[in-house]
Amino acid sequence: MPAVAEIAIDDFAALDIRIGTVLEAERVPDTDKLVRFVVDLGTEHRQIVGGFAPSYPDPSVLVGTQVPVLTNLEARTIRGLESRGMVLAASTTENGPVALHPRSPVDPGTVVR
């Protein structure tokens, strides 16, 4: 594993990571990797696009699960869809990203520290 540059605690504190509940998860048509999520963050629902299809050929299995979401990531348009955040995952080289989730249910919008 290559060395990763260290960051200051203030840089980490600038990240707003919250638990969201997946309300919708579907493949983005005409793509090999992309999944469109709608995530409940407690005070709002957000659309997020991520490369989860290699790990989840049927992404609907993620509906109802809770995932950590980086909420203050600059929005970007991916294949014509606005993505407003990032679902955090463990990345594997063989099967693609694996969604992380809390061991016990928490309220949507709960801050991850």
Secondary structure, DSSP 8 states (H G I E B T S, - for coil): --------HHHHHT--EEEEEEEEEEE-TT-SS-EEEEEE-SS-EEEEEES-TTT-SSGGGGTT-EEEEETTS--EEETTEEE-SEE-EEEETTTEEEE---SS---TT-B--
